[in-house]
Amino acid sequence: MPKDLYNWCWRQCNGASALLCGTPLSVGVKMNKKKLQILSSSHFFRAFPYNGMNGLVREDEYEGAEEWWATFERLQSFSVQYGTTLIPDDYECNPSFRQWIADIQSSLLHFIKGDPCELSIRQIELLVLIGFAADREKLPNLTRSDILWLRKLAELKRYQHMFGDCQVSQDFPLLHQWVAEQKNLFKLVRMGKEGLMQHWRLVLLLDAGVDFFAGDCCPNAVTLDELKEFAFLASTSPNSWRFDRSDDLSNQCEIIAKFEKMKRSNGHSLVLATDSRDVYSWFFERRSQLMERYIDQLVANPEGANCSFLLSLLSYFDDEGTGGL
């Protein structure tokens, strides 16, 4: 690749990473939503990832990085000598050194919430390694897996803020794949396979706006009203739900009461098999009946049916293993 073209591609990746991942922006590089959409729609990021380990841009490649590493080495030497990264009040040092440490702690507090952080993955790993997080009660002692996961979450939240939802386009291939992996892990956890997704990660994904149910059933081709209607029916109070005559009414009422209690406690209506087997089975059946109702409506009125919506529901049934259609 010609040097000029390589430099241009590097600048686009640097700008995209700054816009979506919060990494430092190099001098002279400009990026905005419109440019990002043009690059993504032309499949630029499929050839030149801005957020991959093998991408054109390293996270630490920015002006001022040398100063950061020099200050880090000073903190590392302090931790080796005194066994801690906490600087005592009576320790003589430049005020800028204390401010640098305070800024690092603030950045990490943002990072653990899935918010943008200019620290690179390597920088965070080394800070954890010298005990920076372990020395501070407000910071968890992150693993490498946690750091990589939180970096992706921050990128997803920036994407959601910019484009309005978490239905990541395939034109952002690495982020699209990561979201799909989170949904697949959630599906496996819901089916009773433990240890695949930590609870705190699920909470952060929900807070970010990832739709684990309605989004799978209703692709982007479905109207917003249809999506809202499905989400409303699938997650609101089941008080008006009709019981089958064969059902034990007292048992159904007990399950509904447990479901309502879980909703109030968790703040959402998602049910895991590991939370409660009977509530999970009831909720699974209820959603299946709801989707059957949708399909009946679409089949009864084929001229007004949204074919992509119908196919999506059929696919969802197949993925859930319900069959019978």
C-alpha positions as CSV (number, residue, x, y, z in Angstrom):
1,M,0.0,0.0,0.0
2,P,1.4,3.5,-0.9
3,K,2.6,5.4,2.1
4,D,0.1,8.3,1.6
5,L,-2.8,5.9,1.4
6,Y,-1.7,4.1,4.5
7,N,-1.4,7.4,6.4
8,W,-4.9,8.3,5.3
9,C,-6.4,5.0,6.4
10,W,-4.5,5.3,9.7
11,R,-6.1,8.7,10.3
12,Q,-9.6,7.4,9.6
13,C,-9.1,4.5,12.0
14,N,-7.6,6.8,14.6
15,G,-10.6,9.1,14.3
16,A,-13.1,6.3,14.4
17,S,-11.5,4.9,17.5
18,A,-11.6,8.3,19.2
19,L,-15.2,8.7,18.3
20,L,-16.5,5.3,19.3
21,C,-13.9,4.0,21.9
22,G,-12.9,7.3,23.5
23,T,-9.2,6.8,22.7
24,P,-7.0,9.9,22.3
25,L,-7.4,11.8,18.9
26,S,-4.1,12.6,17.1
27,V,-3.5,16.2,16.1
28,G,-4.9,17.0,12.6
29,V,-7.4,14.1,12.6
30,K,-11.0,15.0,12.2
31,M,-14.0,12.6,12.5
32,N,-17.7,13.0,12.8
33,K,-20.9,10.8,12.6
34,K,-21.3,11.6,8.8
35,K,-17.8,10.5,7.9
36,L,-18.2,7.4,10.1
37,Q,-21.3,6.4,8.3
38,I,-19.7,6.9,4.9
39,L,-16.7,4.7,5.9
40,S,-18.8,2.0,7.5
41,S,-21.3,1.8,4.5
42,S,-18.3,1.4,2.1
43,H,-17.1,-1.6,4.3
44,F,-14.0,0.3,5.2
45,F,-13.9,-1.1,8.7
46,R,-14.1,-4.7,7.4
47,A,-10.8,-4.2,5.8
48,F,-9.2,-1.9,8.4
49,P,-10.5,-2.5,11.9
50,Y,-10.3,0.5,14.2
51,N,-10.9,-1.5,17.4
52,G,-9.0,-4.8,16.9
53,M,-5.8,-6.1,18.3
54,N,-4.4,-6.2,14.7
55,G,-5.9,-2.9,13.7
56,L,-3.9,-0.1,12.1
57,V,-3.9,2.1,15.2
58,R,-2.4,1.1,18.5
59,E,-4.3,2.7,21.5
60,D,-1.1,4.1,22.9
61,E,0.0,5.9,19.7
62,Y,-0.8,9.5,20.5
63,E,1.1,12.6,21.4
64,G,1.9,12.7,25.1
65,A,2.1,9.0,25.5
66,E,5.8,9.1,26.3
67,E,5.0,11.5,29.3
68,W,2.3,9.1,30.5
69,W,4.7,6.1,30.5
70,A,7.4,8.1,32.3
71,T,5.0,9.0,35.1
72,F,3.8,5.4,35.3
73,E,7.3,4.2,35.7
74,R,7.7,6.7,38.6
75,L,4.6,5.3,40.2
76,Q,5.7,1.7,39.6
77,S,9.1,2.5,41.3
78,F,7.2,3.9,44.3
79,S,5.0,0.8,44.6
80,V,8.1,-1.5,44.5
81,Q,9.8,0.5,47.2
82,Y,6.8,1.1,49.5
83,G,4.5,-1.8,48.6
84,T,1.6,0.5,47.7
85,T,0.5,3.0,45.0
86,L,-1.2,5.2,47.6
87,I,0.9,8.4,48.1
88,P,1.0,9.6,51.7
89,D,0.1,13.2,52.4
90,D,3.6,13.8,53.8
91,Y,5.4,12.4,50.8
92,E,7.3,15.1,49.0
93,C,6.5,15.1,45.3
94,N,5.4,17.4,42.5
95,P,1.6,18.3,42.7
96,S,1.3,17.2,39.1
97,F,2.2,13.7,40.1
98,R,-0.7,13.6,42.6
99,Q,-3.0,15.0,40.1
100,W,-2.0,12.4,37.5
101,I,-2.8,9.7,40.0
102,A,-6.2,11.3,40.8
103,D,-7.0,11.5,37.0
104,I,-6.1,7.8,36.6
105,Q,-8.4,6.8,39.4
106,S,-11.2,9.0,37.9
107,S,-10.6,7.4,34.5
108,L,-10.8,3.9,35.9
109,L,-14.0,4.7,37.8
110,H,-15.6,5.7,34.5
111,F,-14.2,2.6,32.8
112,I,-15.7,0.1,35.2
113,K,-19.1,1.6,34.4
114,G,-18.6,1.1,30.7
115,D,-18.0,4.8,30.0
116,P,-15.2,6.2,27.7
117,C,-11.7,6.1,29.0
118,E,-8.6,7.3,27.3
119,L,-6.4,4.6,29.0
120,S,-5.4,1.8,26.7
121,I,-6.0,-1.8,27.5
122,R,-2.2,-2.3,28.1
123,Q,-2.1,0.7,30.4
124,I,-5.0,-0.5,32.5
125,E,-3.5,-4.0,32.7
126,L,-0.2,-2.7,34.0
127,L,-2.0,-0.4,36.5
128,V,-3.9,-3.5,37.8
129,L,-0.6,-5.4,37.9
130,I,1.2,-3.0,40.2
131,G,-1.8,-3.0,42.5
132,F,-3.4,0.4,41.6
133,A,-6.9,-1.1,41.8
134,A,-6.3,-3.4,44.8
135,D,-5.1,-0.4,46.8
136,R,-8.4,1.5,46.3
137,E,-11.7,0.3,47.8
138,K,-13.8,1.9,45.0
139,L,-11.9,0.0,42.3
140,P,-12.4,-3.8,41.6
141,N,-9.3,-5.9,40.8
142,L,-10.1,-6.4,37.1
143,T,-9.0,-9.4,35.1
144,R,-7.8,-9.2,31.5
145,S,-11.1,-10.6,30.4
146,D,-12.9,-7.9,32.4
147,I,-10.8,-5.1,30.8
148,L,-11.4,-6.3,27.3
149,W,-15.1,-6.8,27.9
150,L,-15.5,-3.3,29.5
151,R,-13.7,-1.7,26.5
152,K,-16.2,-3.3,24.2
153,L,-19.1,-2.1,26.4
154,A,-17.8,1.4,26.3
155,E,-17.7,1.2,22.5
156,L,-21.3,-0.1,22.4
157,K,-22.5,2.7,24.6
158,R,-20.9,5.3,22.3
159,Y,-22.5,3.6,19.3
160,Q,-25.9,3.6,21.0
161,H,-25.5,7.3,21.8
162,M,-24.6,8.1,18.3
163,F,-27.0,5.9,16.3
164,G,-29.9,5.6,18.8
165,D,-29.9,1.8,19.5
166,C,-27.7,-1.2,20.2
167,Q,-28.6,-3.0,17.0
168,V,-25.1,-2.8,15.7
169,S,-24.7,-2.8,11.9
170,Q,-22.5,-5.5,10.3
171,D,-20.6,-2.6,8.8
172,F,-19.0,-2.4,12.3
173,P,-18.0,-6.1,12.2
174,L,-16.1,-6.6,15.4
175,L,-18.6,-4.8,17.6
176,H,-21.5,-6.5,15.8
177,Q,-19.9,-9.9,16.5
178,W,-19.3,-9.0,20.1
179,V,-23.0,-8.0,20.7
180,A,-24.1,-11.2,19.0
181,E,-21.9,-13.2,21.3
182,Q,-23.4,-11.5,24.4
183,K,-26.9,-12.4,23.2
184,N,-25.9,-16.0,22.6
185,L,-24.3,-16.3,26.0
186,F,-27.5,-14.8,27.6
187,K,-29.6,-17.3,25.7
188,L,-27.5,-20.2,27.0
189,V,-27.6,-18.8,30.6
190,R,-31.4,-18.5,30.3
191,M,-31.5,-22.2,29.4
192,G,-29.8,-23.1,32.6
193,K,-26.1,-23.2,31.7
194,E,-24.3,-21.5,34.6
195,G,-21.1,-19.6,34.7
196,L,-21.2,-18.2,31.1
197,M,-22.2,-14.6,31.9
198,Q,-21.5,-12.8,35.2
199,H,-24.5,-11.0,36.7
200,W,-22.7,-7.6,36.8
201,R,-22.1,-7.8,33.0
202,L,-25.7,-8.6,32.3
203,V,-26.8,-5.5,34.4
204,L,-24.4,-3.3,32.5
205,L,-25.7,-4.6,29.1
206,L,-29.3,-4.0,30.2
207,D,-28.4,-0.5,31.3
208,A,-26.7,0.2,28.0
209,G,-30.0,-0.7,26.2
210,V,-29.2,-4.2,24.8
211,D,-32.6,-5.9,23.9
212,F,-32.3,-9.6,24.6
213,F,-35.9,-10.5,23.7
214,A,-37.8,-8.1,21.4
215,G,-34.7,-7.1,19.4
216,D,-34.2,-10.8,18.5
217,C,-37.8,-11.2,17.3
218,C,-38.2,-7.8,15.7
219,P,-35.4,-6.9,13.2
220,N,-34.7,-3.4,12.0
221,A,-37.2,-3.9,9.2
222,V,-40.1,-4.0,11.7
223,T,-41.8,-0.7,12.5
224,L,-41.1,1.0,15.8
225,D,-44.7,0.6,16.8
226,E,-44.6,-3.2,16.3
227,L,-41.4,-3.4,18.3
228,K,-42.9,-1.4,21.2
229,E,-46.0,-3.4,21.1
230,F,-44.1,-6.7,21.3
231,A,-41.8,-5.4,24.1
232,F,-44.8,-4.2,26.0
233,L,-46.8,-7.4,25.8
234,A,-43.7,-9.5,26.6
235,S,-42.7,-7.6,29.7
236,T,-45.6,-5.9,31.3
237,S,-47.9,-7.2,34.1
238,P,-49.5,-10.6,33.4
239,N,-52.6,-9.8,35.4
240,S,-54.8,-10.0,32.3
241,W,-53.2,-13.2,31.0
242,R,-55.8,-15.8,30.3
243,F,-55.4,-19.2,32.0
244,D,-56.0,-22.5,30.2
245,R,-58.7,-24.5,31.8
246,S,-56.3,-27.3,32.5
247,D,-54.1,-25.0,34.5
248,D,-54.0,-25.0,38.3
249,L,-55.2,-21.5,39.0
250,S,-53.6,-21.3,42.5
251,N,-50.3,-22.5,41.1
252,Q,-50.5,-19.9,38.2
253,C,-51.2,-17.1,40.7
254,E,-48.2,-18.2,42.8
255,I,-45.9,-18.1,39.8
256,I,-47.3,-14.7,38.7
257,A,-46.6,-13.3,42.2
258,K,-43.0,-14.6,42.1
259,F,-42.6,-13.1,38.7
260,E,-43.8,-9.7,39.9
261,K,-41.5,-9.9,42.9
262,M,-38.5,-10.7,40.6
263,K,-39.4,-7.7,38.4
264,R,-39.5,-5.3,41.3
265,S,-36.2,-6.7,42.7
266,N,-34.3,-6.8,39.4
267,G,-35.8,-3.8,37.7
268,H,-36.5,-5.7,34.5
269,S,-38.6,-8.6,33.3
270,L,-35.9,-11.0,32.1
271,V,-36.1,-14.4,33.7
272,L,-33.1,-16.8,33.9
273,A,-33.5,-20.5,34.3
274,T,-31.0,-20.3,37.2
275,D,-33.3,-17.7,39.0
276,S,-36.4,-19.9,39.1
277,R,-37.2,-22.9,37.1
278,D,-41.0,-22.7,37.4
279,V,-41.1,-19.0,36.6
280,Y,-38.7,-19.4,33.7
281,S,-40.9,-22.2,32.2
282,W,-44.0,-20.2,32.7
283,F,-42.4,-17.1,31.1
284,F,-41.0,-19.1,28.2
285,E,-44.4,-20.6,27.5
286,R,-46.1,-17.2,27.7
287,R,-43.7,-15.6,25.2
288,S,-44.2,-18.6,22.9
289,Q,-48.0,-18.2,23.0
290,L,-47.5,-14.5,22.4
291,M,-45.5,-15.1,19.2
292,E,-47.9,-17.7,18.1
293,R,-50.6,-15.0,18.3
294,Y,-48.5,-12.7,16.2
295,I,-48.0,-15.4,13.6
296,D,-51.7,-16.2,13.5
297,Q,-52.5,-12.5,12.8
298,L,-49.9,-12.4,10.0
299,V,-51.1,-15.6,8.4
300,A,-54.7,-14.4,8.6
301,N,-53.9,-11.2,6.8
302,P,-51.0,-12.1,4.4
303,E,-51.4,-8.9,2.3
304,G,-50.7,-6.7,5.3
305,A,-48.1,-9.1,6.7
306,N,-44.5,-8.0,7.2
307,C,-42.7,-11.0,5.7
308,S,-39.4,-10.3,7.3
309,F,-41.1,-10.0,10.7
310,L,-42.8,-13.4,10.2
311,L,-39.6,-15.1,9.1
312,S,-37.8,-13.5,12.1
313,L,-40.4,-15.0,14.5
314,L,-40.1,-18.4,12.9
315,S,-36.3,-18.2,13.2
316,Y,-36.7,-17.2,16.8
317,F,-38.9,-20.3,17.5
318,D,-36.3,-22.5,15.8
319,D,-33.4,-21.0,17.8
320,E,-35.3,-21.5,21.1
321,G,-36.0,-25.1,20.2
322,T,-39.8,-24.8,20.6
323,G,-40.6,-26.2,17.1
324,G,-44.2,-27.2,16.2
325,L,-44.6,-24.7,13.5
